[in-house]
Amino acid sequence: MGCAPSIHISDSRVVYHSSKESEECNSPHQTNTTMSQQQQGNPVPGLFIKSSNTSTYKVRTNSSKKDKRENSQSMEAETQTSRSSVKAPVTDVQFGPMRLHQNQLQVLLVFAKEDNQSNGFCWACEKAGFRCNIARTPESALECFLDKHHDIIIIDHRHSRYFDAEALCRSIRTTKPSENTVIIGVVRRHADREESSILPLISAGFTRRYVENSNIMACYNELIQLEFGEVQAQFKLRACNSLFTALEKSQEAIEITSEDHVIQYVNPAFETMMGYQIGELIGKELTEVPINEKKADFLDTINSCIKIGKEWQGMYYAKKKNGDSVQQNVKILPVIGQGGKIRHYVSISRLCNDNNKAEKTCERVQAESQTDIQTCRHKDRRKGSLDVRSTTSRGSDGSSQRRHSSMARIHSMTIEAPITKVINIINAAQESSPMPVAEALDRVLEILRTTELYSPQLGTKDEDPHTSDLVGGLMTDGLRRLSGNEYILSAKQTHQVAGSLISPISLNDIPPQITQAMENEEHWDFDIFELEAATHKRPLVYLGLKIFARFGICEFLNCSESTLRSWLQVMEANYHSSNSYHNSTHSADVLHATAYFLSKERVKQTLDPIDEVAALIAATVHDVDHPGRTNSFLCNAGSELAILYNDTAVLESHHAALAFQLTTRDDKCNIFKNMERNEYRTLRQAIIDMVLATEMTKHFEHVNKFVNSINKPLAALEENGNNGDGESIKTVLTSPENRILIKRMLIKCADISNPCRPIEQCIEWAGRISEEYFAQTDEEKRQGLPVVMPVFDRNTCSIPKSQISFIDYFITDMFDAWDAFADLPNLMQHLDNNFKYWKGLDERKLRSLRPPPE
C-alpha cells in the first residue's frame, strides 16, 4: 500500500512496530532492541518524532527524495500516550439501564501533506489519549477506515487540488461502518470573505466543520468536544442496534408510536400477528389503521391512564388485516422524553391462545372457592356464608393461602384509588404467571372494573322472592317501575322538649322499677322490652344516662349531666313512637349492643376514647326522625328528603344532619359546646361516618373490607405463630384506616343484631319490622306507588321465610366475621337457635311469628 510503519510514542521513547503495511513497503521487521539502536543512530525515515525541547511534531528524515515522495503519498502514524498522559480514556458510558464500555477512541487524519494543522491534531490526539492514524490519499484513507473503524475522521477540505474531500466523505458514508462515525471537514479561514454555507458539507455527509486553527489547545478542545458530544451520542446510538435486535427477535408483538399516536415501528411478530407489512403501517396514525375493536369508552379509559404517564394493561380484541378478530393481552407503556413529556408509546401484545383453558381455570378456581365456602358453613342454619377463621387458617394449599392473604398486603400509595392499587398488583402478578393464570387474572380485572364490586349477583331463576324483595327494598334507592304519581312527605317539624317534660332526673333519681329493669344492662341478654314498658316507651334517656356514665362520656365532652340528659331527651323526642320498629326502643337497643361490643377485649385494644364516644353517640342518633319507610319508598315517592339528598343515602344523611342540628341549636342540650375545635371536628366526622355506614346499599362493601383488611391479616399472623407478637397485631388493629372499618362494622352489627338476641326478643323484633314493612306496602298500594317489597303483604307474607332470607343473606357472614374479631360465642349460639326456630316454622308451612297453641 506504500504506507509507512506505525509508531507508538511516549515521552521517553519511540517504539517501532511492524505491520502489514510495513511489510508491503519492504520495511524490515525490527525489534525494540533494534529500534533502540536506531534511536541512538539515525531515526527511521519519515516518522513523526516528538523532540525533547518542543511541544510540536516535526519530521526527522535522512531518506532520499524517492523515499520522501513515497512517504508523502501514503503515511500512517499511530500515537498513544502512556498512563501518565494528561487525560485518561473514557471507559464506561451509562445509556438508560445499560452500562456500555467504550474503548480508546480512534482518530483518522486525512491530510495530503504534512503541515501545522495536521501536526496540531496529532499532538492533540496524544494529549487526549486517542489512537491516531494518518492517511495521505483517499484510497489509503478508505482502506484504513474499513480496517480500523475509526470514531472520528478529520478530512482536510482546504486543498481541492490534492483530492476531493466531499467525494471522499461520500465514499466513506456509503460503507456500513460509517453509520456512527463522526466526520469533520477542516476548511480555510477567510477573514476577508463572506461566510460560506455549511449545507454542501452536510449534504456530503460531514458531521460538522472545523475552521483551520493549528493551535494545539484549539485542536485538543475540538477533540474533547467531539468526544463528549457527537462521539458519545453516536456510541449510544450504536448500542441501540442490540436493542433493535431484541425487538426484532421478540416473540411478542411490539408497536411504537409517537405522542400523537403515529406508528413509528412494528416488529416482525406484530406483522405476523396482524397480517400487515411494516410499510403499510409506518407513518400512519392509529386511527387510520383498523387494528382494534375497542369501544370509545374503553379507549377513553386507556388514554386517561397512559396520558398521565401510567402503564395500562388489559385484554381487548384486535382486527387483523383480513378482518379476523383476535383476543390479545396488551400492555401500553408511555415513554418519557425531552422536557419530561411523553414522547412515545410502546405497546406489547400477545395472543390469548388458550382461552378455553383459561375459562376452565377460572371455573375451577370458582368451584374451589365454592367448595371452601361450603365446608365452612353452619350446616343447620344457612345457605351461603364464609367462616373467616376457618378460611384463613387453612395452610395445606400454599397457593390458596397466598391468594387469600394477598388482598391484605395492599398498602398505602399516594393519589391512586384503592381499586387502582389492586389492579396494579394483579397486573404485576400477570407478568410472571403462566398463560392460563394470566388470562384468568384478565377475567378478574374485568370483574374489578365493574361498579358493583361488593354486591352478590342474585340468580334470576328459582330465587327466593323474600331474598329478592329484601335486597330490592334495603339495598337500592328505589326509582324502579316509577309511575307518574308522586308522594310528597309533608315537611316534618322537629320536636322540641317542652319544659314540663324535662324532669330533674339523674342516675340517683331514677325510679326503682326502671333501675331494676336496667340491672343487667352490661349483659347481652338484657331485655330492652322490659325497660320500654317500665319507661313508658322512653327507654333511650334512662339507658343512655347509665351507659354514658359507665363510659365517662360527660368527662370526655366536658359537659354536665343535665346537658347530656337534655340532649338524650331531645333525641328521643325526635324518634317516632308511632313506628312499630324504628322508634326510640330500637335506638336504645342499638346503643346497648354498641356498649356491649365496646366492652369486648379486642375492641378495647383497638379503639381510642374518642372512638368510643363517637360510637355511643352514633348509636343514639343513627335513626332519629325515621319515618318508618325505606329509602326506596322515599325516592319513589319523590319526598322532600329524597330530593334534598339526591336519592342517595337519604335517611342516613338526614339522621346525621338532623342530629347535629338539634344538638347545636340550643346550648341547654349542646353536648359539644365545650370541646376544642379540632377535637370536635374529628368526633363529628367519626359520628357521621358511622351513621352513614348503617345504609344497607354499602353492606357488602363494609363487610368485605373488614374481612380482607382485619380478619385475614390477623388470621395470617396467628397461622405464622405470631400469637405473641403484640406489635404486629397492634399494627393491624390500630391503623387509622382499620379503626374506621372496625367502627363501621361495630355499628352495623349493633343495628341489625336482632337475629342474635335471645329467642323471645328475636321474635318480637321480627314482628315489629314485619309490621312496618306491611304498613309501607299498604301505603304504596294506596298511593299507587311501586311496591318495593311485594312479599311483605300482610295477607300473604311468610314471616319465617323473610327471617330465614334475612339471616342467610345479610346476617350470617357479617356476624361470622365480627365473631372472629370480637369473640362472641353467645351471640352465635342465639343465631343458630333462632335460625332453627324460623326453619322449623317454615318446614311446617307456617307463616306466623309463633306456632299455633296446641
Solvent accessible surface area in square Angstrom, and as a share of the most:
residue,aa,sasa,rsa
1,M,72,0.32
2,G,35,0.34
3,C,4,0.02
4,A,3,0.03
5,P,10,0.06
6,S,12,0.08
7,I,1,0.01
8,H,40,0.18
9,I,2,0.01
10,S,15,0.10
11,D,117,0.61
12,S,100,0.64
13,R,124,0.45
14,V,15,0.09
15,V,12,0.07
16,Y,5,0.02
17,H,84,0.37
18,S,42,0.27
19,S,30,0.19
20,K,144,0.61
21,E,34,0.15
22,S,2,0.01
23,E,119,0.53
24,E,81,0.36
25,C,44,0.26
26,N,137,0.70
27,S,30,0.19
28,P,85,0.53
29,H,137,0.61
30,Q,17,0.08
31,T,75,0.44
32,N,94,0.48
33,T,90,0.52
34,T,47,0.28
35,M,4,0.02
36,S,49,0.32
37,Q,112,0.50
38,Q,47,0.21
39,Q,77,0.34
40,Q,157,0.70
41,G,48,0.46
42,N,104,0.53
43,P,22,0.14
44,V,15,0.09
45,P,58,0.37
46,G,7,0.07
47,L,1,0.00
48,F,3,0.01
49,I,24,0.12
50,K,52,0.22
51,S,22,0.14
52,S,124,0.80
53,N,135,0.69
54,T,48,0.28
55,S,59,0.38
56,T,63,0.37
57,Y,6,0.02
58,K,90,0.38
59,V,56,0.32
60,R,106,0.39
61,T,47,0.27
62,N,108,0.55
63,S,19,0.12
64,S,59,0.38
65,K,165,0.70
66,K,123,0.52
67,D,53,0.27
68,K,105,0.45
69,R,139,0.51
70,E,81,0.37
71,N,32,0.16
72,S,60,0.39
73,Q,106,0.47
74,S,6,0.04
75,M,11,0.05
76,E,10,0.05
77,A,1,0.01
78,E,37,0.17
79,T,2,0.01
80,Q,43,0.19
81,T,18,0.10
82,S,51,0.33
83,R,248,0.91
84,S,97,0.63
85,S,30,0.19
86,V,107,0.62
87,K,34,0.14
88,A,78,0.61
89,P,62,0.39
90,V,31,0.18
91,T,71,0.41
92,D,72,0.37
93,V,8,0.05
94,Q,91,0.40
95,F,51,0.21
96,G,57,0.55
97,P,137,0.86
98,M,53,0.24
99,R,168,0.61
100,L,21,0.10
101,H,120,0.54
102,Q,8,0.04
103,N,114,0.59
104,Q,45,0.20
105,L,7,0.03
106,Q,43,0.19
107,V,0,0.00
108,L,0,0.00
109,L,0,0.00
110,V,0,0.00
111,F,0,0.00
112,A,18,0.14
113,K,100,0.42
114,E,57,0.25
115,D,39,0.20
116,N,110,0.56
117,Q,4,0.02
118,S,0,0.00
119,N,16,0.08
120,G,4,0.04
121,F,0,0.00
122,C,2,0.01
123,W,42,0.15
124,A,0,0.00
125,C,0,0.00
126,E,8,0.03
127,K,37,0.16
128,A,0,0.00
129,G,1,0.01
130,F,3,0.01
131,R,81,0.30
132,C,0,0.00
133,N,2,0.01
134,I,1,0.01
135,A,4,0.03
136,R,11,0.04
137,T,37,0.22
138,P,38,0.24
139,E,128,0.57
140,S,5,0.03
141,A,0,0.00
142,L,50,0.25
143,E,94,0.42
144,C,13,0.08
145,F,0,0.00
146,L,81,0.40
147,D,100,0.52
148,K,68,0.29
149,H,99,0.44
150,H,2,0.01
151,D,25,0.13
152,I,0,0.00
153,I,0,0.00
154,I,1,0.00
155,I,0,0.00
156,D,8,0.04
157,H,57,0.26
158,R,28,0.10
159,H,32,0.14
160,S,101,0.65
161,R,174,0.63
162,Y,90,0.34
163,F,20,0.08
164,D,85,0.44
165,A,6,0.05
166,E,38,0.17
167,A,42,0.32
168,L,7,0.04
169,C,0,0.00
170,R,115,0.42
171,S,47,0.30
172,I,0,0.00
173,R,73,0.27
174,T,115,0.67
175,T,29,0.17
176,K,159,0.67
177,P,47,0.30
178,S,1,0.01
179,E,105,0.47
180,N,20,0.10
181,T,7,0.04
182,V,2,0.01
183,I,0,0.00
184,I,1,0.00
185,G,0,0.00
186,V,0,0.00
187,V,21,0.12
188,R,98,0.36
189,R,135,0.49
190,H,78,0.35
191,A,103,0.80
192,D,132,0.68
193,R,153,0.56
194,E,164,0.73
195,E,122,0.55
196,S,79,0.51
197,S,73,0.47
198,I,62,0.31
199,L,123,0.61
200,P,71,0.45
201,L,11,0.06
202,I,83,0.42
203,S,91,0.59
204,A,3,0.02
205,G,18,0.17
206,F,6,0.03
207,T,46,0.27
208,R,68,0.25
209,R,63,0.23
210,Y,19,0.07
211,V,49,0.28
212,E,41,0.18
213,N,57,0.29
214,S,48,0.31
215,N,86,0.44
216,I,31,0.16
217,M,94,0.42
218,A,25,0.20
219,C,0,0.00
220,Y,28,0.11
221,N,69,0.36
222,E,12,0.05
223,L,0,0.00
224,I,36,0.18
225,Q,102,0.45
226,L,0,0.00
227,E,2,0.01
228,F,107,0.45
229,G,32,0.31
230,E,49,0.22
231,V,5,0.03
232,Q,39,0.17
233,A,50,0.38
234,Q,46,0.20
235,F,23,0.10
236,K,57,0.24
237,L,95,0.47
238,R,93,0.34
239,A,16,0.12
240,C,26,0.15
241,N,81,0.42
242,S,61,0.39
243,L,80,0.40
244,F,97,0.41
245,T,76,0.44
246,A,64,0.50
247,L,42,0.21
248,E,69,0.31
249,K,160,0.68
250,S,33,0.21
251,Q,178,0.79
252,E,67,0.30
253,A,0,0.00
254,I,12,0.06
255,E,13,0.06
256,I,32,0.16
257,T,4,0.03
258,S,13,0.09
259,E,69,0.31
260,D,99,0.51
261,H,46,0.21
262,V,43,0.25
263,I,1,0.01
264,Q,77,0.34
265,Y,26,0.10
266,V,1,0.00
267,N,0,0.00
268,P,53,0.33
269,A,21,0.16
270,F,11,0.05
271,E,36,0.16
272,T,112,0.65
273,M,21,0.09
274,M,2,0.01
275,G,39,0.38
276,Y,21,0.08
277,Q,116,0.52
278,I,72,0.37
279,G,64,0.61
280,E,58,0.26
281,L,0,0.00
282,I,72,0.36
283,G,53,0.51
284,K,84,0.36
285,E,78,0.35
286,L,46,0.23
287,T,126,0.73
288,E,108,0.48
289,V,7,0.04
290,P,84,0.53
291,I,16,0.08
292,N,49,0.25
293,E,79,0.36
294,K,31,0.13
295,K,154,0.65
296,A,76,0.59
297,D,98,0.51
298,F,54,0.22
299,L,59,0.29
300,D,91,0.47
301,T,66,0.38
302,I,5,0.02
303,N,45,0.23
304,S,71,0.46
305,C,30,0.18
306,I,4,0.02
307,K,122,0.52
308,I,119,0.60
309,G,34,0.33
310,K,70,0.30
311,E,69,0.31
312,W,12,0.04
313,Q,14,0.06
314,G,1,0.01
315,M,29,0.13
316,Y,26,0.10
317,Y,111,0.42
318,A,2,0.01
319,K,69,0.29
320,K,49,0.21
321,K,107,0.45
322,N,108,0.55
323,G,42,0.40
324,D,76,0.40
325,S,59,0.38
326,V,27,0.15
327,Q,31,0.14
328,Q,7,0.03
329,N,9,0.05
330,V,1,0.01
331,K,35,0.15
332,I,20,0.10
333,L,51,0.25
334,P,21,0.13
335,V,58,0.33
336,I,100,0.51
337,G,32,0.31
338,Q,152,0.67
339,G,68,0.66
340,G,57,0.54
341,K,128,0.54
342,I,27,0.14
343,R,70,0.25
344,H,66,0.29
345,Y,15,0.06
346,V,28,0.16
347,S,15,0.10
348,I,47,0.24
349,S,6,0.04
350,R,56,0.20
351,L,55,0.27
352,C,11,0.06
353,N,119,0.61
354,D,47,0.24
355,N,52,0.27
356,N,111,0.57
357,K,105,0.45
358,A,4,0.03
359,E,79,0.36
360,K,135,0.57
361,T,12,0.07
362,C,11,0.06
363,E,99,0.44
364,R,133,0.48
365,V,51,0.29
366,Q,91,0.41
367,A,55,0.43
368,E,74,0.33
369,S,48,0.31
370,Q,97,0.43
371,T,79,0.46
372,D,36,0.18
373,I,40,0.20
374,Q,97,0.43
375,T,99,0.58
376,C,11,0.07
377,R,35,0.13
378,H,56,0.25
379,K,197,0.83
380,D,72,0.37
381,R,1,0.00
382,R,16,0.06
383,K,123,0.52
384,G,35,0.33
385,S,2,0.01
386,L,47,0.23
387,D,23,0.12
388,V,4,0.02
389,R,120,0.44
390,S,41,0.26
391,T,4,0.02
392,T,4,0.02
393,S,62,0.40
394,R,86,0.31
395,G,56,0.54
396,S,112,0.72
397,D,68,0.35
398,G,39,0.37
399,S,46,0.29
400,S,15,0.10
401,Q,35,0.16
402,R,146,0.53
403,R,110,0.40
404,H,43,0.19
405,S,17,0.11
406,S,43,0.28
407,M,93,0.42
408,A,26,0.20
409,R,134,0.49
410,I,50,0.25
411,H,140,0.63
412,S,94,0.61
413,M,88,0.39
414,T,114,0.66
415,I,171,0.87
416,E,34,0.15
417,A,49,0.38
418,P,95,0.60
419,I,61,0.31
420,T,44,0.26
421,K,21,0.09
422,V,28,0.16
423,I,24,0.12
424,N,54,0.28
425,I,75,0.38
426,I,24,0.12
427,N,14,0.07
428,A,63,0.49
429,A,47,0.36
430,Q,3,0.01
431,E,107,0.48
432,S,104,0.67
433,S,30,0.19
434,P,89,0.56
435,M,60,0.27
436,P,27,0.17
437,V,62,0.36
438,A,0,0.00
439,E,4,0.02
440,A,11,0.09
441,L,35,0.18
442,D,3,0.02
443,R,86,0.31
444,V,57,0.33
445,L,1,0.01
446,E,93,0.42
447,I,105,0.53
448,L,36,0.18
449,R,91,0.33
450,T,73,0.42
451,T,126,0.73
452,E,123,0.55
453,L,61,0.31
454,Y,69,0.26
455,S,35,0.23
456,P,64,0.40
457,Q,177,0.79
458,L,61,0.30
459,G,46,0.44
460,T,132,0.77
461,K,171,0.72
462,D,152,0.79
463,E,59,0.27
464,D,35,0.18
465,P,74,0.47
466,H,15,0.07
467,T,11,0.06
468,S,43,0.28
469,D,20,0.10
470,L,6,0.03
471,V,25,0.14
472,G,6,0.05
473,G,2,0.02
474,L,32,0.16
475,M,22,0.10
476,T,47,0.27
477,D,34,0.18
478,G,9,0.09
479,L,89,0.44
480,R,74,0.27
481,R,146,0.53
482,L,93,0.46
483,S,51,0.33
484,G,83,0.80
485,N,77,0.39
486,E,130,0.58
487,Y,46,0.17
488,I,92,0.47
489,L,39,0.19
490,S,98,0.63
491,A,69,0.53
492,K,80,0.34
493,Q,141,0.63
494,T,38,0.22
495,H,87,0.39
496,Q,99,0.44
497,V,20,0.12
498,A,59,0.46
499,G,64,0.61
500,S,114,0.73
501,L,81,0.41
502,I,64,0.32
503,S,43,0.28
504,P,116,0.73
505,I,18,0.09
506,S,25,0.16
507,L,66,0.33
508,N,144,0.74
509,D,82,0.42
510,I,17,0.09
511,P,43,0.27
512,P,109,0.68
513,Q,103,0.46
514,I,7,0.03
515,T,66,0.38
516,Q,118,0.53
517,A,5,0.04
518,M,4,0.02
519,E,127,0.57
520,N,62,0.32
521,E,2,0.01
522,E,99,0.44
523,H,116,0.52
524,W,5,0.02
525,D,75,0.39
526,F,2,0.01
527,D,52,0.27
528,I,1,0.00
529,F,32,0.13
530,E,91,0.41
531,L,0,0.00
532,E,16,0.07
533,A,73,0.56
534,A,22,0.17
535,T,6,0.03
536,H,154,0.69
537,K,125,0.53
538,R,73,0.27
539,P,0,0.00
540,L,0,0.00
541,V,1,0.00
542,Y,19,0.07
543,L,0,0.00
544,G,0,0.00
545,L,2,0.01
546,K,59,0.25
547,I,0,0.00
548,F,0,0.00
549,A,53,0.41
550,R,87,0.32
551,F,46,0.19
552,G,22,0.21
553,I,1,0.00
554,C,23,0.14
555,E,137,0.62
556,F,58,0.24
557,L,1,0.00
558,N,98,0.50
559,C,14,0.08
560,S,59,0.38
561,E,66,0.30
562,S,52,0.34
563,T,10,0.06
564,L,3,0.01
565,R,29,0.10
566,S,15,0.09
567,W,1,0.00
568,L,0,0.00
569,Q,5,0.02
570,V,11,0.06
571,M,0,0.00
572,E,14,0.06
573,A,30,0.23
574,N,0,0.00
575,Y,10,0.04
576,H,33,0.15
577,S,81,0.53
578,S,104,0.67
579,N,15,0.08
580,S,37,0.24
581,Y,13,0.05
582,H,29,0.13
583,N,13,0.07
584,S,8,0.05
585,T,2,0.01
586,H,2,0.01
587,S,0,0.00
588,A,0,0.00
589,D,2,0.01
590,V,0,0.00
591,L,0,0.00
592,H,1,0.00
593,A,0,0.00
594,T,0,0.00
595,A,1,0.01
596,Y,28,0.11
597,F,0,0.00
598,L,1,0.01
599,S,47,0.31
600,K,46,0.20
601,E,109,0.49
602,R,57,0.21
603,V,1,0.00
604,K,102,0.43
605,Q,104,0.46
606,T,3,0.01
607,L,11,0.06
608,D,62,0.32
609,P,89,0.56
610,I,29,0.15
611,D,3,0.02
612,E,33,0.15
613,V,4,0.02
614,A,0,0.00
615,A,0,0.00
616,L,0,0.00
617,I,3,0.02
618,A,0,0.00
619,A,0,0.00
620,T,0,0.00
621,V,1,0.01
622,H,1,0.00
623,D,13,0.07
624,V,0,0.00
625,D,9,0.05
626,H,11,0.05
627,P,33,0.20
628,G,2,0.02
629,R,42,0.15
630,T,17,0.10
631,N,17,0.09
632,S,0,0.00
633,F,1,0.00
634,L,0,0.00
635,C,7,0.04
636,N,5,0.03
637,A,0,0.00
638,G,13,0.12
639,S,0,0.00
640,E,84,0.38
641,L,35,0.18
642,A,1,0.01
643,I,120,0.61
644,L,114,0.57
645,Y,49,0.19
646,N,119,0.61
647,D,40,0.21
648,T,86,0.50
649,A,11,0.09
650,V,0,0.00
651,L,5,0.02
652,E,20,0.09
653,S,23,0.15
654,H,23,0.10
655,H,2,0.01
656,A,6,0.05
657,A,37,0.29
658,L,5,0.03
659,A,4,0.03
660,F,15,0.06
661,Q,95,0.42
662,L,3,0.02
663,T,2,0.01
664,T,68,0.40
665,R,130,0.48
666,D,56,0.29
667,D,94,0.49
668,K,151,0.64
669,C,6,0.04
670,N,17,0.08
671,I,0,0.00
672,F,13,0.05
673,K,89,0.38
674,N,79,0.40
675,M,26,0.12
676,E,102,0.46
677,R,183,0.67
678,N,101,0.52
679,E,67,0.30
680,Y,51,0.19
681,R,159,0.58
682,T,77,0.45
683,L,0,0.00
684,R,89,0.33
685,Q,112,0.50
686,A,16,0.12
687,I,1,0.01
688,I,32,0.16
689,D,33,0.17
690,M,1,0.00
691,V,0,0.00
692,L,67,0.34
693,A,2,0.02
694,T,12,0.07
695,E,12,0.05
696,M,23,0.10
697,T,35,0.20
698,K,93,0.39
699,H,3,0.01
700,F,19,0.08
701,E,40,0.18
702,H,19,0.09
703,V,10,0.06
704,N,53,0.27
705,K,66,0.28
706,F,0,0.00
707,V,14,0.08
708,N,20,0.10
709,S,38,0.25
710,I,0,0.00
711,N,6,0.03
712,K,24,0.10
713,P,20,0.13
714,L,11,0.05
715,A,10,0.08
716,A,22,0.17
717,L,27,0.14
718,E,87,0.39
719,E,61,0.27
720,N,108,0.56
721,G,59,0.56
722,N,45,0.23
723,N,109,0.56
724,G,77,0.74
725,D,54,0.28
726,G,46,0.44
727,E,123,0.55
728,S,34,0.22
729,I,30,0.15
730,K,116,0.49
731,T,93,0.54
732,V,24,0.14
733,L,4,0.02
734,T,44,0.26
735,S,30,0.19
736,P,88,0.55
737,E,103,0.46
738,N,20,0.10
739,R,49,0.18
740,I,67,0.34
741,L,19,0.10
742,I,0,0.00
743,K,15,0.06
744,R,49,0.18
745,M,1,0.00
746,L,0,0.00
747,I,0,0.00
748,K,3,0.01
749,C,0,0.00
750,A,0,0.00
751,D,18,0.09
752,I,22,0.11
753,S,0,0.00
754,N,17,0.09
755,P,2,0.01
756,C,0,0.00
757,R,1,0.00
758,P,26,0.17
759,I,61,0.31
760,E,98,0.44
761,Q,11,0.05
762,C,2,0.01
763,I,4,0.02
764,E,63,0.28
765,W,1,0.00
766,A,3,0.03
767,G,16,0.15
768,R,43,0.16
769,I,28,0.14
770,S,1,0.01
771,E,68,0.31
772,E,9,0.04
773,Y,19,0.07
774,F,20,0.08
775,A,31,0.24
776,Q,3,0.01
777,T,2,0.01
778,D,41,0.21
779,E,18,0.08
780,E,1,0.01
781,K,111,0.47
782,R,168,0.61
783,Q,76,0.34
784,G,35,0.34
785,L,11,0.05
786,P,12,0.08
787,V,32,0.19
788,V,3,0.02
789,M,2,0.01
790,P,71,0.45
791,V,24,0.14
792,F,4,0.02
793,D,24,0.12
794,R,104,0.38
795,N,116,0.59
796,T,91,0.53
797,C,8,0.05
798,S,8,0.05
799,I,17,0.08
800,P,0,0.00
801,K,82,0.35
802,S,2,0.02
803,Q,15,0.07
804,I,12,0.06
805,S,3,0.02
806,F,30,0.12
807,I,0,0.00
808,D,13,0.07
809,Y,34,0.13
810,F,1,0.00
811,I,0,0.00
812,T,0,0.00
813,D,43,0.22
814,M,0,0.00
815,F,0,0.00
816,D,6,0.03
817,A,0,0.00
818,W,0,0.00
819,D,9,0.05
820,A,25,0.20
821,F,5,0.02
822,A,3,0.02
823,D,94,0.49
824,L,1,0.00
825,P,89,0.56
826,N,56,0.29
827,L,0,0.00
828,M,17,0.08
829,Q,99,0.44
830,H,34,0.15
831,L,0,0.00
832,D,20,0.11
833,N,65,0.33
834,N,0,0.00
835,F,5,0.02
836,K,99,0.42
837,Y,52,0.20
838,W,0,0.00
839,K,70,0.30
840,G,26,0.25
841,L,5,0.02
842,D,27,0.14
843,E,122,0.55
844,R,131,0.48
845,K,176,0.75
846,L,39,0.19
847,R,123,0.45
848,S,54,0.35
849,L,49,0.24
850,R,111,0.41
851,P,51,0.32
852,P,73,0.46
853,P,132,0.83
854,E,210,0.94
